[in-house]
Amino acid sequence: MKNGPQLVTRHGADSVVIISVKEFRRLSAPKTDLVSFFKQSPLYDIQIDLSRNKDRPREVVF
């Protein structure tokens, strides 16, 4: 497409955008894999306590 994305309207309202296959593939390609994404997180080195509380649940009166 020489003029960029083409906007298609339906009954006067924006409906779809037509883009080139090359642009679609660029936009839909994964930026990174999931493992790398989590490793890049600023929270990567934080230790989280995942132990469960073994107390009995509280009594609920209905």
TANORQUI-V415858 format. One record per helix or strand of 3 or more residues. SS is the DSSP state (~ for helix, > for strand). FROM is the first residue (numbers start at 0). TO is the last residue. If there is no record, write none. Layout:
# TANORQUI-V415858
[[SS:FROM:TO] [SS:FROM:TO]]
This chain:
# TANORQUI-V415858
[[>:5:9] [>:12:17] [~:20:27] [~:33:38]]
